[in-house]
Each structure stands twice: as structure tokens, then as C-alpha cells.
Amino acid sequence: MAPSTTIPTSHGVRAEAVLVSGASFAGLATAYWLNRLGYRVTVVETASGLRRGGTPVDIEDETVDILARMGLADAVRAKALPHRRFEFKDADDVTLGSIGADGDAGGDRPSHERHEIHRDDLLDILSGALADDVELLFGRSIARLEEGADNVSVTFNDGERRDYALVFGCDGNRSNTRKLLFGDGEQFTYFMGGYFFLKVVPGTRLLPANVTETFSVAGRMAMLNGYHDRTDIGFGFRTPAEIDYDYRDRAQQRRLLQERFEGLGWKVPAMLAAAAGDDDFYFDRINQIRMPCWSRGRVVLVGDAGYCVSPLAGFGGSMAIIGAGRLAAALERFPGDHVGAFRHYEDGLRPFVEEVQERAAVHGMSMMCPADEAELAERDRKIALGDIGF
């Protein structure tokens, strides 16, 4: 992992107004650093409040360092989940190989600090660190961006218009800021050849707490994450090309899942039953965002908006915090020079982003959801040898 860039530790002298679009990890961390640098910060979020739910977040390496500089590392440690074991299963529920809590293959390196924390807990920690003078506008979004010589004129979806010195797009994989800045279309989306379903349910009793179990056949994967008070139910399946579906039609998405997993063994029937019944689930293609440039003029992208690494990387939350920290360090290094700061931020972070993306696209997909029988056999051979490589 790339060494951590020095992060500023005190307020700067600037007083320009800046806008952060998105109030998830990237947006909240970016807003924190901008306020600490002395900017007047507004955060705009299209949802009515913080977006809660989802799988826990892994915090390690540079992310721990940045959270420590923010004064938040102890709060994260206090909410950290117990260490967990990751098990690969066959159809008879026999463990093919495991990583983690028992010190077997892939165990933590000496002196390697790593934590897992529920997404909502990390959101609360980051949002609680924002000063009262950071303006939060929920239920609002950017409708138009117009760059002038000295500012960006922003028109919101309710018609209000404001000027900002800089705009930070921290609004996720389907970033509205990216669309407004670089144009519509799929040119920056790298489809990884599959789709993923996730539902969080209480007390399914499908597996013990502090254990992850995954079962794969050619082209399909079922996964369970067990916690003391909940279970994550996940399914993934491979496709040679993107499928045509309506992202608003939850019944259609449930049918897609049922069609592909009906008849499979292991714990799949119980998982399908536990996941049925309501529309509170996540379903989307497995993809990355790969862009030739993360900024244009006075607007810059942070986190998934500019460089989504995909859920398979298990690093999206950490990458968002790292991106915010690196960008803050660049702004500190190049005061009054956003062009130089944005270039320094991208030049320093891009190699690491591309390394994580490549690892997820190649190793992550073949390990978690092998495409065919040959890839499955090779995956199982590596597991038998302890060559899991997470």
C-alpha cells in the first residue's frame, strides 16, 4: 500500500465557500477536512438523511492512519466488530478452506491493525465529527454546474442558485456530479461480468456469529455473513453481457434471483426463503468506475464517484476515506492552486486505485464467483493449497 500523505492538522486561512455533493463516507470525510482547512462547507445530499444499511466496512492500513489524524481512530476501535473467520464451503457444508480468526491461511500480518465496523456506526462517527458550521442540506441535489473564471455556479433541484469556489463530487457509483461534469453514458463503467444481491435480515440462525461462509458453483455464488444481531445474505451470478432489467422493478429482480438459484443445494433454499418478502434489498451489476481524469476545472471527484473499486474489493469505504485524506493533503500543499492540488491528488492516488481495481477484477471475481467449471476447479485447487490470497 502506498505510504500515507501528510494530513493537515490545523485550520488554514481560506474562507471560500465550497460544496460537497453526497453525505456518505467520501462526502463526510471530505467535508471534515475542508472545514479543518478553513473553507466554508456545504454538503448536499439527495436523500432525506444519511443513507443507512449495508454491509460492514473494513478499516486498515492508511485508513487507520487517516482516522487517527482526524481524532476518530479510538471511536472506530470502540465500535469494531469481533474478528471473523471466512470459510469456503461445498454442497455438503464441508469446509474447503478458511481464513482469519483461527490464525489459518491468510492470517493478519504482525502489527497489522485491521477492524471491521458496521456501516451505520462509521457514518455516525464521521457525521458526529463535523463542526456545527458545516451546512447539511438533505433532500437536495445539483441540477446544473456552470464554471466561471473564479467560481462554479450551482443550480439546485429546487431552483436555488449559489456560487462556490470548488465543488467535490462524493456521490457514489452512479454519481450525478460525474454525469453533469463529464456527460451521460456508460463510458466510465467497467462491467465485471456479473450481478450481486444483498439483503440484511435479523436472526436467521443460518450460521454462527463472527463467521462468513461462501458456496460457489460455476457462475454462481451464495454468501452469508453472521453477526450477533443480524445476517447478511448475498448472492452473485456471472453473465457474459449486461442483462436488461428495470432497476426500479424489485419484483423483476427477485425473479432474476429465483431463476438463477432455485434448485441449488447447500443453504441456498433457506437463504432464498429468508431473503423473500419485501423490497428492502440491494441489487446491481458488479462494476468499477474507471476514468481518465478525476477532475475538470474547479470540480473534482472523490471515492466511488471517480474510482469505484467494486463491492468485491471490500475496500470502498476505506478508499473513500483515503481519497478524502489525500485530497485534503494536496489542497494543503498547494494553497490557492486547485489545479496543482487536483493533479497531485490524482497522480499520487491513481496507482493504488488501479492496483486495487485490477486485483478485484481478476482475483476477486475468480475466487468468489468462478465463471465456469475450469475456473472453479482452479479456485478449489488454490483453496486446498492455502493460496487464497486475500
N, C-alpha and C positions, 0 to 999 in steps of 0.2 A: 504494500500500500504506500502511496505517496506520502512523504512527510507532511505534517501539519504546517500550514502557513501561519505566521504570527497573526493573532487576532487582536484588534484594538481593545483597550481596557478602560478607556475613559471617553467622555464626550468630546466631540470635535467642536468647531466654532461655526459650522454652517447652519443656516436656518431655512434652507429651501424646503418647499413642500414637495413631498414625493408620494406616489401612490403604489400600493401593493395590491395586486389582484389575486385573491384566493386566501383563505384562512385555515389552510391545513398546515402540515409541518413546515413546508418550504415558506409559506407566507408568514406564519407566526415567527419563525426563526429570523427571516429577513427583516420583518418589522422590528423585532427586538434589536438587531444590530444597527439598523438605520436610526432608530431612536437614540441608541447609545452613541452614535456618531454625531448626533446633534441635528438631524433632519426632523422636520415636522411631518409625521407619518399618518397617512390614512390607509386603512385596509378595507377593501370592498369584497364582499362575499355574496354570491348569488343565492345561497341557501339562507334559511331564516335563522340559523345558528350554526355552531360548529358541527361539522359532519361526523357523526359518531358511528361506532360499529366497525367491524372488520377484524382482521387477524392481528395478533400482537406484532411488535416491531423488535428487530434485533438491533442492539446498540453495542458497538465495539470499536476498537482502534481509534481512528481520528475522530469519530463521533463522540467518544467518551471525552477526548481532549477538548473538543469544542464546547460540549455541555459543561465541562469543568470551568472553562473560561467565562461561560455565561452564569456561573454560580448555581447550576442546576444538577450537577452530577450526583450529589447526595440525595436529592429528591428522587431521581431516577433509581438509584440503588435501593432506596426505601420501598419503592413500588415494584422492584424486579421480581419476576416470577421464579419459582424454583427451577433449577437446571433440569433439562428434559432429555429423554432418550428417543432416538429416531430409529425405527425398526422397519425393515423391508420384509413383507410377508408374502407367502404363497397362498394358493387357494384353500389349503388345509389349515391356514393360520400358523404355519410353521415359520419361525424367524429365519430368514436367509442371511441376514447380516444387520448390524446395528452400529450406531454412532452415539457418543455422548455421555450421558450421566454415569454410566458404569465404567468409564475410562477405557472403552474398547476403541476400535478403529476410528480414526479421525478425532480423537480427544483433543481438548484445548491445549495450546502451546503453553509452556511455562510463562508465568507473569502476563498471560493474555487475558485482559479483562473483557468479559462479554456478558451482556444482560439481555433478557427478553422482558418486554413490558407491554401491557395491554395498550392498545392504540388510544383508547379514551383517557387513560392515565397520562400518557405523554402529551396529549392535546391539552389536558388541564394544567400540566406543569408549564408548558410553553405559553399558553394564554395567560396564566397567572403571573408570568414574568413580565408581561407587557406593562409599561407605565400607564398611568391614567391619562397622559396626554397623547397616547396613540388613539386615533379616532377609528372606531369599528363601525362599518356600515353594512349591516346584514340585509338580505333581500334586495341587493342592488348588483348591477353588473355594468360593464363597459359596453356601450353601443358603438362608439366611434373614437378613433385616435387620429389626431392631426398634429404633426410635428412642425413647430416653428423654429426660428433661429435660436431662441433661448428657453423654450419650454415645450411641453406636449399639452395640447388642448384635448381634454377628455369629456366626451358627452356620455352621460349615464343613461340607463334604460328608461328612467323616468323623465328624461329631457334636461336635467340639470347639467350645467357645463362648468368645469373647473380647469385651471391651468396648474401643471406640475412640472418641476424641474426634471424629474426622472420617473419612469414607470417600470415596475417589476412584475413580470408575468409569472405567478406562482400557482396557477390554476389547473394543474394536473394534466394527465394524459390527453384529454380532449380539450385542451386549453383554448379558451375564447381569445385570449390575448395573442396567442400564436396565429390563430386564424385571421385576426384583424391586422396583424403585423406582416405576415408573410403570405396571406391568401388562403383560400379554402382548398380543399383537396386532400388526398392521401399521400402526397409525395414525400412526407417525412415519416410515415408509418411503415415500420418494418414488421410484416406479419411473420410470426414464428411457426406457423403451421398447426395451430390448434386453438381450442377454446377451453375456458375454465369456469366452473360453477363453485360458489361458496355460500354456505348458509351456517349461521351460528345458532345453536339450539342449547337449551339447558338440560342437564341431567339425562343424557341418552343411555348411559350405562353401557356404551359400546366398547369402552376401553378404560384403563386406569388413568388417573390424573398424571400429569407430567410425562406423558408419552405421546409420540407421534407414530402412527402406523400408516404404511402405504402399500398398496397392492396394485400390480400392473400386469396387463396382458398387452399384446401387440396393439398399439394405437389407443389404449385406454388406461386410465389411472384413477384409483379411488384412494382418498387420504382422510385420516382422522387425526385431529389434534385434541388431546384430552387435557382439561384443566379442572381445578377443584370445583368450579361452579358452572362449567359450560363445555360444549364440544363444538369444534369446527368441523363441518362436513364438506369435503372438497371432492370434485370430480374434474378430470381433464380428459380431452379426447383430441386426437390428431385428425386433420383434414388436409388433402392435397392443395386445396384452394379455399378462399374465404367462402362462407356459406351465406345465403340470402335469408336474413331474418329481420324482424322488426324489433328494435331494442326496447320499444315501449310495450310489446306484447309478451307479458310474463307467462301466459298460458302456453304460447308457442314455444318459449324457452324451456318450460317444464317438459313439454312433449319431446323436444330435441334430446333432452337428458334421458328421459324414459326410454326412448327408442334405442339409444346407444348403449345403455347399461342394463336393460332388462335381460334377465337370464344369466347374468354373471354370478359367480359364487363369492366366496369369502364373506364379508359382512355387507356386501353391496345391497341385498334386498332390504335389510334393516336400515341402512343408510338412506335409501330411496324413500322408505316409509317415513323416517324421521324428518326428511327434508321436504316432504309434501305438505300442502295445506294452506300456505299463504304466499304472498309475493315478496316477502322480506328476504331477498337473496341477491347475490351478485352474479352476473353472467356477462362475459365479454370475451372477445378474442384475446389470445396471448400475443402481445406485440411490444415493440420498443419504439421510441421516438429517436430517430437519427437525423440530425440537422447539420448542414454545412457551416452554419453560424448561429450562435445563440442570441445575438443582439442585432438591432438595427436602429441607428440614431440614438435616441435617448431612452429606448425601451430594451430591456434585457429579460431573458427567461431564466428561471431557477427551478431545479428539481424536475419532476415528471414532464412539465410543460416543454422543457428543452431537451431532456435526455432521459426519458423513462427507460429503466433498465429491465422492466417486466417483473411480474409477481414471482416468476421462477428464480430470480436472483435473490429474493428475500432481503433486499437491501434498499428498497425505495425510500423508506422513512429516513434511514441513515444518510442516503445520498442527498436527500433534501436538506438535511441539517448541515452536511459537509458543504453543499453548494452555497448555502446562505453564509456560512462562515468564511469560505474562500472569497466570496464576492465582497463581503464586508472588509476583509483584509486588503483587497485590491483597491477599494474606494479610499481606505485609509492611506494606502501607499501613493495613490495618485489624486490628491485633493484638488477638486475643481476641474479634473480631467476625466470625464466619464468615458471617453473613447479609449484612453490608455488603461483605465481601470477595467473596462469590459474586456479588452483584449488580454490583459494579464490574467484575469479570472478564467477566461476560456482556455488560453494557452496552457495554464497550469493544471486545470482540472480535466480537460478533454482526454489525455492519455489514460487516466484512471477510469473514466466513464467508459471508454471504448473497451478497455480490458474487462470490466465487469459485464458489459453487454455481450461481448464475444463468449465469455465463459458461460453465461446464461443460455445463449442461443445454441451453443454446441453441446457443452457438457450437461447443462441443466435439463434441456429437453430430452436428451438420450437417457439420462439417469432416472428422471422422474416419469417420463411418458414415452417410452421407446416406440418408434414409428412402426416397426414391423418385427417379424419373428427373429430375423438376424440381429437387429439392434437389441432386442430383448435378451437374446442368448448372450451377447457380448456384455450387456449390463449385468446379467446374473453371474457371469464369469468374474467380472471385476468385484462384485459384492463378495463372492466366495473367497477371493484373494485379499479382501480387506481394502481394495483400491477404490474407495468410494469418493474421496477427493473433495468433500465439502469444506 
